[in-house]
């Protein structure tokens, strides 16, 4: 089973990202990140998602913050994720998915 992330941008644009087999995905503004969020409120390297084994964990880097549920995580904090969980970083929302997303096309 592959791990997917749905990224919802501040403009409502949705992008699906297959995370691949590495087990670790960097999130941030820098183009070398697996999940790139290009906005001033997001640090170059903002967070890291560990998905090699369950439970998956998203961890903040440096003095960054993210919102998970009703909690604001700061400075190297870690939150365990389940499929469907939403995390807010800057104006972006990421959603953890387990199976390949079904994309409907309307003619």
N, C-alpha and C positions, 0 to 999 in steps of 0.2 A: 504494500500500500504506500503510495506516495503522499508527501505532505505538500499542500498548496496553501498559499496565502492570497487572500483577496485584499487589495489595497484600494481604498476609496480616497481620492484626492479632494482638496478643498472645493474644487469645481464640480464634484460629483462624478468625475470620470473614474471608472472601475478598471483595474488591471489585475489579471490573475498571474501569479508567479509560482512556477514549479520550483521547489527548493532544492531538488536533486539529492544525491546520496551523501553529501559531506557531513551532514548532521549539525552544521553551524552556519548561520546566515547573519551577516552584519547588516545593520539598518542605519541609514543616515543620509546626509547631503552629498557626500563624496561619491563620484561615479564608480569607484571600485567596490562599493557596497553591493550586496546581492539585492537588497531592496533600497532603491534610491528615492528620497523625498526631498526635492529641491525647493526649499523654502527657508527663510531666515530663522524661524523658530526651531529648526532642526539642526543639531550639531553635525559636523562632518562625520563623526562616528558616534551615533547616538545610543544605540542599543545592540544587543546580540541575542539572537534566538537560537537556543540549543534544542535540537529535535532528533538527536541520535537515538534516545530512548525515552520512554514515557515515565513520568509526566514531563511534557515539554516545558521549557522555562524561557522566559524573556527577561533579560537583565539590562539595567541601565548602565551606561558607561560614564565615567568621570562624574561631573556634577549635573548631569542631564536629568530630565524627568519625563515620565509618561504616565498616562491615566489608564488604570485597569479597573473596570467596574466603578466603584465609588472611591477607590484608593489612588493616591498620587504617590508613585514610587520615585525615589531620588537616590543618588549616589550609590551605585552598585547594588541596589535592591533587586530582588528576583521575584517574579510571579509565575506560578505554575499555570499552564494553559490547557484547556480542553477544546475539542472541536466546537466551533461556533463562538468562542470567546472573542471579544473585541478589545483592542488596545488603541488608545489615542496618543499619537505623537505629533505635536504641533497641530496643524489643521487636517492631518491625515488620520484615517482609521484603518487598522489592519484586522482581518478576521482570519483565524486559523481554520483551515479546511482539511479533511483527510483524503477525500477522493477527488478525482478530476472534476472540476466544475462543469455543470451543464449550461451551455450558453445557448439561449433560444434566439433564433433569427426570425424576425417578422418580415414578410414580403410586402 
